[in-house]
Amino acid sequence: MKLVGIEKIAEILDVNPKTIYDWTSTRKIPHYKLGRLVKFDVDEVMTWLATLEIKPHAVYNRATGGRSQTRR
């Protein structure tokens, strides 16, 4: 487990540190409170991020009369 601070996780995710503060206050992003410090396990955050991935929809294929292709 490697814990990093708000500035580092904001850099990793390429977002503003204020966004990270907002996400922690609404419990959207996994984090740890160590007294007044907020820390993040990079592996946990990357796993959380993967759960937010939006997969492409299947495209209706008129030739076969069904959904057999994936939109790219």
Backbone atoms as SQL, in Angstrom:
CREATE TABLE atoms (id INTEGER PRIMARY KEY, chain TEXT, resi INTEGER, resn TEXT, atom TEXT, x REAL, y REAL, z REAL);
INSERT INTO atoms VALUES
  (1, 'A', 1, 'MET', 'N', 0.853, -1.178, 0.000),
  (2, 'A', 1, 'MET', 'CA', 0.000, 0.000, 0.000),
  (3, 'A', 1, 'MET', 'C', 0.891, 1.231, 0.000),
  (4, 'A', 2, 'LYS', 'N', 0.654, 2.096, -0.969),
  (5, 'A', 2, 'LYS', 'CA', 1.397, 3.353, -1.039),
  (6, 'A', 2, 'LYS', 'C', 0.400, 4.491, -0.914),
  (7, 'A', 3, 'LEU', 'N', 0.525, 5.270, 0.158),
  (8, 'A', 3, 'LEU', 'CA', -0.388, 6.387, 0.396),
  (9, 'A', 3, 'LEU', 'C', 0.223, 7.684, -0.127),
  (10, 'A', 4, 'VAL', 'N', -0.625, 8.465, -0.793),
  (11, 'A', 4, 'VAL', 'CA', -0.191, 9.768, -1.305),
  (12, 'A', 4, 'VAL', 'C', -1.208, 10.819, -0.866),
  (13, 'A', 5, 'GLY', 'N', -0.814, 12.069, -0.963),
  (14, 'A', 5, 'GLY', 'CA', -1.671, 13.180, -0.565),
  (15, 'A', 5, 'GLY', 'C', -2.545, 13.686, -1.699),
  (16, 'A', 6, 'ILE', 'N', -3.296, 14.714, -1.375),
  (17, 'A', 6, 'ILE', 'CA', -4.250, 15.285, -2.329),
  (18, 'A', 6, 'ILE', 'C', -3.556, 15.828, -3.580),
  (19, 'A', 7, 'GLU', 'N', -2.483, 16.537, -3.409),
  (20, 'A', 7, 'GLU', 'CA', -1.785, 17.112, -4.569),
  (21, 'A', 7, 'GLU', 'C', -1.317, 16.021, -5.531),
  (22, 'A', 8, 'LYS', 'N', -0.753, 14.950, -4.990),
  (23, 'A', 8, 'LYS', 'CA', -0.221, 13.874, -5.834),
  (24, 'A', 8, 'LYS', 'C', -1.342, 13.118, -6.541),
  (25, 'A', 9, 'ILE', 'N', -2.439, 12.812, -5.829),
  (26, 'A', 9, 'ILE', 'CA', -3.532, 12.080, -6.480),
  (27, 'A', 9, 'ILE', 'C', -4.217, 12.961, -7.519),
  (28, 'A', 10, 'ALA', 'N', -4.274, 14.266, -7.269),
  (29, 'A', 10, 'ALA', 'CA', -4.824, 15.190, -8.259),
  (30, 'A', 10, 'ALA', 'C', -3.946, 15.189, -9.514),
  (31, 'A', 11, 'GLU', 'N', -2.647, 15.159, -9.322),
  (32, 'A', 11, 'GLU', 'CA', -1.712, 15.110, -10.451),
  (33, 'A', 11, 'GLU', 'C', -1.881, 13.805, -11.231),
  (34, 'A', 12, 'ILE', 'N', -1.984, 12.684, -10.523),
  (35, 'A', 12, 'ILE', 'CA', -2.148, 11.381, -11.167),
  (36, 'A', 12, 'ILE', 'C', -3.426, 11.346, -11.995),
  (37, 'A', 13, 'LEU', 'N', -4.524, 11.884, -11.443),
  (38, 'A', 13, 'LEU', 'CA', -5.813, 11.864, -12.126),
  (39, 'A', 13, 'LEU', 'C', -6.009, 13.042, -13.075),
  (40, 'A', 14, 'ASP', 'N', -5.055, 13.957, -13.078),
  (41, 'A', 14, 'ASP', 'CA', -5.093, 15.146, -13.934),
  (42, 'A', 14, 'ASP', 'C', -6.365, 15.969, -13.683),
  (43, 'A', 15, 'VAL', 'N', -6.626, 16.217, -12.400),
  (44, 'A', 15, 'VAL', 'CA', -7.754, 17.062, -12.001),
  (45, 'A', 15, 'VAL', 'C', -7.249, 18.105, -11.010),
  (46, 'A', 16, 'ASN', 'N', -8.059, 19.106, -10.779),
  (47, 'A', 16, 'ASN', 'CA', -7.734, 20.159, -9.825),
  (48, 'A', 16, 'ASN', 'C', -7.806, 19.593, -8.405),
  (49, 'A', 17, 'PRO', 'N', -6.884, 19.960, -7.517),
  (50, 'A', 17, 'PRO', 'CA', -6.965, 19.479, -6.132),
  (51, 'A', 17, 'PRO', 'C', -8.313, 19.788, -5.464),
  (52, 'A', 18, 'LYS', 'N', -8.964, 20.887, -5.847),
  (53, 'A', 18, 'LYS', 'CA', -10.277, 21.193, -5.281),
  (54, 'A', 18, 'LYS', 'C', -11.283, 20.100, -5.621),
  (55, 'A', 19, 'THR', 'N', -11.157, 19.517, -6.804),
  (56, 'A', 19, 'THR', 'CA', -12.030, 18.413, -7.200),
  (57, 'A', 19, 'THR', 'C', -11.834, 17.230, -6.254),
  (58, 'A', 20, 'ILE', 'N', -10.598, 16.959, -5.905),
  (59, 'A', 20, 'ILE', 'CA', -10.309, 15.859, -4.972),
  (60, 'A', 20, 'ILE', 'C', -10.936, 16.156, -3.610),
  (61, 'A', 21, 'TYR', 'N', -10.809, 17.398, -3.134),
  (62, 'A', 21, 'TYR', 'CA', -11.456, 17.773, -1.870),
  (63, 'A', 21, 'TYR', 'C', -12.964, 17.546, -1.945),
  (64, 'A', 22, 'ASP', 'N', -13.575, 17.939, -3.064),
  (65, 'A', 22, 'ASP', 'CA', -15.016, 17.732, -3.244),
  (66, 'A', 22, 'ASP', 'C', -15.361, 16.251, -3.219),
  (67, 'A', 23, 'TRP', 'N', -14.582, 15.434, -3.932),
  (68, 'A', 23, 'TRP', 'CA', -14.849, 14.001, -3.983),
  (69, 'A', 23, 'TRP', 'C', -14.686, 13.340, -2.620),
  (70, 'A', 24, 'THR', 'N', -13.717, 13.810, -1.820),
  (71, 'A', 24, 'THR', 'CA', -13.551, 13.212, -0.491),
  (72, 'A', 24, 'THR', 'C', -14.692, 13.626, 0.435),
  (73, 'A', 25, 'SER', 'N', -15.136, 14.869, 0.335),
  (74, 'A', 25, 'SER', 'CA', -16.215, 15.323, 1.220),
  (75, 'A', 25, 'SER', 'C', -17.541, 14.643, 0.906),
  (76, 'A', 26, 'THR', 'N', -17.715, 14.189, -0.336),
  (77, 'A', 26, 'THR', 'CA', -18.940, 13.478, -0.713),
  (78, 'A', 26, 'THR', 'C', -18.712, 11.962, -0.760),
  (79, 'A', 27, 'ARG', 'N', -17.532, 11.530, -0.342),
  (80, 'A', 27, 'ARG', 'CA', -17.157, 10.111, -0.275),
  (81, 'A', 27, 'ARG', 'C', -17.244, 9.402, -1.623),
  (82, 'A', 28, 'LYS', 'N', -16.909, 10.111, -2.674),
  (83, 'A', 28, 'LYS', 'CA', -16.915, 9.520, -4.016),
  (84, 'A', 28, 'LYS', 'C', -15.638, 8.755, -4.307),
  (85, 'A', 29, 'ILE', 'N', -14.537, 9.176, -3.722),
  (86, 'A', 29, 'ILE', 'CA', -13.235, 8.569, -3.999),
  (87, 'A', 29, 'ILE', 'C', -12.744, 7.893, -2.714),
  (88, 'A', 30, 'PRO', 'N', -12.180, 6.685, -2.832),
  (89, 'A', 30, 'PRO', 'CA', -11.678, 6.019, -1.624),
  (90, 'A', 30, 'PRO', 'C', -10.492, 6.779, -1.032),
  (91, 'A', 31, 'HIS', 'N', -10.541, 6.985, 0.268),
  (92, 'A', 31, 'HIS', 'CA', -9.476, 7.721, 0.938),
  (93, 'A', 31, 'HIS', 'C', -9.400, 7.341, 2.407),
  (94, 'A', 32, 'TYR', 'N', -8.338, 7.767, 3.052),
  (95, 'A', 32, 'TYR', 'CA', -8.104, 7.527, 4.478),
  (96, 'A', 32, 'TYR', 'C', -7.928, 8.860, 5.175),
  (97, 'A', 33, 'LYS', 'N', -8.492, 8.976, 6.360),
  (98, 'A', 33, 'LYS', 'CA', -8.282, 10.164, 7.180),
  (99, 'A', 33, 'LYS', 'C', -7.307, 9.791, 8.284),
  (100, 'A', 34, 'LEU', 'N', -6.212, 10.490, 8.347),
  (101, 'A', 34, 'LEU', 'CA', -5.208, 10.308, 9.389),
  (102, 'A', 34, 'LEU', 'C', -5.149, 11.605, 10.179),
  (103, 'A', 35, 'GLY', 'N', -6.015, 11.708, 11.177),
  (104, 'A', 35, 'GLY', 'CA', -6.165, 12.978, 11.866),
  (105, 'A', 35, 'GLY', 'C', -6.779, 13.974, 10.896),
  (106, 'A', 36, 'ARG', 'N', -6.054, 15.048, 10.628),
  (107, 'A', 36, 'ARG', 'CA', -6.539, 16.054, 9.674),
  (108, 'A', 36, 'ARG', 'C', -6.035, 15.800, 8.255),
  (109, 'A', 37, 'LEU', 'N', -5.145, 14.824, 8.113),
  (110, 'A', 37, 'LEU', 'CA', -4.593, 14.515, 6.798),
  (111, 'A', 37, 'LEU', 'C', -5.519, 13.589, 6.020),
  (112, 'A', 38, 'VAL', 'N', -5.590, 13.792, 4.717),
  (113, 'A', 38, 'VAL', 'CA', -6.336, 12.907, 3.829),
  (114, 'A', 38, 'VAL', 'C', -5.309, 12.235, 2.924),
  (115, 'A', 39, 'LYS', 'N', -5.342, 10.895, 2.895),
  (116, 'A', 39, 'LYS', 'CA', -4.389, 10.134, 2.093),
  (117, 'A', 39, 'LYS', 'C', -5.140, 9.157, 1.197),
  (118, 'A', 40, 'PHE', 'N', -4.482, 8.766, 0.107),
  (119, 'A', 40, 'PHE', 'CA', -5.078, 7.901, -0.890),
  (120, 'A', 40, 'PHE', 'C', -4.138, 6.761, -1.214),
  (121, 'A', 41, 'ASP', 'N', -4.685, 5.555, -1.309),
  (122, 'A', 41, 'ASP', 'CA', -3.930, 4.404, -1.787),
  (123, 'A', 41, 'ASP', 'C', -4.069, 4.417, -3.311),
  (124, 'A', 42, 'VAL', 'N', -2.969, 4.584, -4.009),
  (125, 'A', 42, 'VAL', 'CA', -2.998, 4.734, -5.464),
  (126, 'A', 42, 'VAL', 'C', -3.676, 3.532, -6.125),
  (127, 'A', 43, 'ASP', 'N', -3.378, 2.316, -5.666),
  (128, 'A', 43, 'ASP', 'CA', -3.988, 1.123, -6.262),
  (129, 'A', 43, 'ASP', 'C', -5.504, 1.116, -6.060),
  (130, 'A', 44, 'GLU', 'N', -5.965, 1.498, -4.883),
  (131, 'A', 44, 'GLU', 'CA', -7.408, 1.556, -4.622),
  (132, 'A', 44, 'GLU', 'C', -8.087, 2.597, -5.510),
  (133, 'A', 45, 'VAL', 'N', -7.447, 3.728, -5.676),
  (134, 'A', 45, 'VAL', 'CA', -8.018, 4.790, -6.510),
  (135, 'A', 45, 'VAL', 'C', -8.080, 4.340, -7.970),
  (136, 'A', 46, 'MET', 'N', -7.056, 3.642, -8.444),
  (137, 'A', 46, 'MET', 'CA', -7.067, 3.165, -9.826),
  (138, 'A', 46, 'MET', 'C', -8.148, 2.102, -10.027),
  (139, 'A', 47, 'THR', 'N', -8.366, 1.245, -9.039),
  (140, 'A', 47, 'THR', 'CA', -9.443, 0.259, -9.105),
  (141, 'A', 47, 'THR', 'C', -10.788, 0.956, -9.127),
  (142, 'A', 48, 'TRP', 'N', -10.961, 1.966, -8.268),
  (143, 'A', 48, 'TRP', 'CA', -12.194, 2.761, -8.240),
  (144, 'A', 48, 'TRP', 'C', -12.427, 3.422, -9.592),
  (145, 'A', 49, 'LEU', 'N', -11.373, 3.969, -10.160),
  (146, 'A', 49, 'LEU', 'CA', -11.482, 4.647, -11.448),
  (147, 'A', 49, 'LEU', 'C', -11.942, 3.679, -12.535),
  (148, 'A', 50, 'ALA', 'N', -11.437, 2.448, -12.506),
  (149, 'A', 50, 'ALA', 'CA', -11.816, 1.446, -13.505),
  (150, 'A', 50, 'ALA', 'C', -13.310, 1.118, -13.417),
  (151, 'A', 51, 'THR', 'N', -13.898, 1.224, -12.237),
  (152, 'A', 51, 'THR', 'CA', -15.332, 0.943, -12.100),
  (153, 'A', 51, 'THR', 'C', -16.175, 2.035, -12.737),
  (154, 'A', 52, 'LEU', 'N', -15.588, 3.182, -13.010),
  (155, 'A', 52, 'LEU', 'CA', -16.317, 4.295, -13.614),
  (156, 'A', 52, 'LEU', 'C', -16.271, 4.275, -15.140),
  (157, 'A', 53, 'GLU', 'N', -15.506, 3.336, -15.686),
  (158, 'A', 53, 'GLU', 'CA', -15.350, 3.266, -17.139),
  (159, 'A', 53, 'GLU', 'C', -16.701, 3.022, -17.807),
  (160, 'A', 54, 'ILE', 'N', -16.959, 3.771, -18.862),
  (161, 'A', 54, 'ILE', 'CA', -18.180, 3.602, -19.636),
  (162, 'A', 54, 'ILE', 'C', -17.834, 2.783, -20.870),
  (163, 'A', 55, 'LYS', 'N', -18.470, 1.636, -20.970),
  (164, 'A', 55, 'LYS', 'CA', -18.216, 0.727, -22.088),
  (165, 'A', 55, 'LYS', 'C', -19.030, 1.170, -23.304),
  (166, 'A', 56, 'PRO', 'N', -18.521, 0.916, -24.507),
  (167, 'A', 56, 'PRO', 'CA', -19.278, 1.272, -25.710),
  (168, 'A', 56, 'PRO', 'C', -20.514, 0.383, -25.846),
  (169, 'A', 57, 'HIS', 'N', -21.554, 0.938, -26.450),
  (170, 'A', 57, 'HIS', 'CA', -22.778, 0.187, -26.714),
  (171, 'A', 57, 'HIS', 'C', -22.594, -0.688, -27.941),
  (172, 'A', 58, 'ALA', 'N', -23.337, -1.761, -27.991),
  (173, 'A', 58, 'ALA', 'CA', -23.347, -2.589, -29.199),
  (174, 'A', 58, 'ALA', 'C', -24.144, -1.841, -30.263),
  (175, 'A', 59, 'VAL', 'N', -23.751, -1.991, -31.501),
  (176, 'A', 59, 'VAL', 'CA', -24.414, -1.337, -32.622),
  (177, 'A', 59, 'VAL', 'C', -25.286, -2.373, -33.336),
  (178, 'A', 60, 'TYR', 'N', -26.488, -1.963, -33.665),
  (179, 'A', 60, 'TYR', 'CA', -27.403, -2.867, -34.371),
  (180, 'A', 60, 'TYR', 'C', -26.860, -3.128, -35.764),
  (181, 'A', 61, 'ASN', 'N', -26.724, -4.381, -36.109),
  (182, 'A', 61, 'ASN', 'CA', -26.188, -4.774, -37.407),
  (183, 'A', 61, 'ASN', 'C', -27.346, -5.207, -38.303),
  (184, 'A', 62, 'ARG', 'N', -27.701, -4.361, -39.271),
  (185, 'A', 62, 'ARG', 'CA', -28.824, -4.663, -40.169),
  (186, 'A', 62, 'ARG', 'C', -28.548, -5.894, -41.027),
  (187, 'A', 63, 'ALA', 'N', -27.296, -6.101, -41.364),
  (188, 'A', 63, 'ALA', 'CA', -26.953, -7.230, -42.236),
  (189, 'A', 63, 'ALA', 'C', -27.295, -8.564, -41.586),
  (190, 'A', 64, 'THR', 'N', -27.083, -8.678, -40.297),
  (191, 'A', 64, 'THR', 'CA', -27.354, -9.940, -39.612),
  (192, 'A', 64, 'THR', 'C', -28.660, -9.894, -38.839),
  (193, 'A', 65, 'GLY', 'N', -29.297, -8.721, -38.780),
  (194, 'A', 65, 'GLY', 'CA', -30.549, -8.599, -38.054),
  (195, 'A', 65, 'GLY', 'C', -30.375, -8.620, -36.547),
  (196, 'A', 66, 'GLY', 'N', -29.212, -8.283, -36.079),
  (197, 'A', 66, 'GLY', 'CA', -28.985, -8.300, -34.635),
  (198, 'A', 66, 'GLY', 'C', -27.840, -7.416, -34.208),
  (199, 'A', 67, 'ARG', 'N', -27.553, -7.481, -32.955),
  (200, 'A', 67, 'ARG', 'CA', -26.467, -6.683, -32.381),
  (201, 'A', 67, 'ARG', 'C', -25.213, -7.535, -32.358),
  (202, 'A', 68, 'SER', 'N', -24.338, -7.294, -33.292),
  (203, 'A', 68, 'SER', 'CA', -23.145, -8.134, -33.328),
  (204, 'A', 68, 'SER', 'C', -21.854, -7.336, -33.409),
  (205, 'A', 69, 'GLN', 'N', -21.960, -6.037, -33.503),
  (206, 'A', 69, 'GLN', 'CA', -20.751, -5.222, -33.566),
  (207, 'A', 69, 'GLN', 'C', -20.691, -4.336, -32.336),
  (208, 'A', 70, 'THR', 'N', -19.507, -3.886, -32.047),
  (209, 'A', 70, 'THR', 'CA', -19.316, -2.952, -30.953),
  (210, 'A', 70, 'THR', 'C', -18.908, -1.617, -31.514),
  (211, 'A', 71, 'ARG', 'N', -19.555, -0.558, -31.031),
  (212, 'A', 71, 'ARG', 'CA', -19.212, 0.799, -31.466),
  (213, 'A', 71, 'ARG', 'C', -17.839, 1.153, -30.930),
  (214, 'A', 72, 'ARG', 'N', -17.043, 1.778, -31.748),
  (215, 'A', 72, 'ARG', 'CA', -15.692, 2.171, -31.317),
  (216, 'A', 72, 'ARG', 'C', -15.592, 3.661, -31.213);
